[in-house]
Amino acid sequence: MNNRKPTGPIILRARIFAVLAAGILLIPSAPAQQSIDSRYLLIFDTSSDMKKRVTAAQKALNNLFVTGMNGQLQPGDSIGVWTFDQDLRMGQFPLQYWVPSEAATMTANINDFVEKRHYSQTTRFEALQPMLNRLAQSSERLTVLIFCDGETAVSGTPFDAGINQIFRQRQAGQKKARQPFVIVMRVQLGQFVGCMVDFPPAQVEFPQFPPLPAPPPAPTNQLPAPPAPPVVIVPSLIITGTHVSTDEITNEVTNPQPPVLKPTNIPPPVAPVIQTNVAVALPVTPIKMIAQTNTPASPPKNSGLGSGSELAIGSVFSVAAVALGIFAWRRGHKSGSSLITRSMNKD
């Protein structure tokens, strides 16, 4: 009875699922980065010498998915798969999008695809580089992982000299251990920005992306300033008094009253002149003076009144006598002769 434990693809797949199921929880979270489209491209050398290193290449791939590409894979990142030897083969494996919960299934499908490739001849990097450069130019961020045997020199990249030197130094050791080389190149904004050559079974490391350039300032699109309005000269507003409301000022400025036109060539009015203490002149008619025959009456005896009273009384009598004389004169003048004249004629 054969007691050997079964080996083969079934056991390998079981181990892959077990490792991924346990390791998916250990994926470190990637630091928050500026939103940018990120792509991953896996390229497998299908030369005859690489056939001996397929199992080691699958294990290296498992470790990459277990750690989420060292914590750099983000949900929604695209993952493409190419193969090449003398020719480049694209589109044989559908484009994948990273979903952490489906990591085990995705890894198993890629491993199965790699195992079933036809391995023969040698590789030729000249077949790979034109399409790789075209993809790089159209990518914001691209991570390329090339699993190869290192037997053929790399050409067409900015890192050819360094990669080929490492191939020569480590070729014998990797071939004896049946381990592949893993070339990791990084592209940012259409330009190659870093490269690293890894040696499984050691962990695959990634070169860092340089900081993204600061976004350009937003265009202002400022229109030219409108021309300044014409200057209107307004007469100075003189405000007198202690309180003026803003409504009154606004009304005076916005609703000016029409000007009042004054007539011209009009003499100024004569102010009435009021005079006081002016005697009215009466017409003077010559009066014949008649000699008085009657003897003057003796002054009355002192009645006890003061001298001032005597003067006042005398003035009253004098005025009365004058008034009577004037009255008699006017009457006599009207009738043609005075009373004195008529009395003399009778005599």
Secondary structure, DSSP 8 states (H G I E B T S, - for coil): -------SHHHHHHHHHHHHHHHGGG-----------EEEEEEEE--TGGGGGHHHHHHHHHHHHHTHHHHT--TT-EEEEEEESSSEE-SSS--EE--GGGHHHHHHHHHHHHHTS---S---GGGTHHHHHHHHHT-SEEEEEEEE-S-S---SSTTHHHHHHHHHHHHHHHHHTT--EEEEEEEETTEEEEEEEE-TTS--------------------------------------SS---HHHHHHHHHS--------SS-----------S----------------S---------S--HHHHHHHHHHHHHHHHHHHHHHHHHHHHHTS-HHHHHHHH-
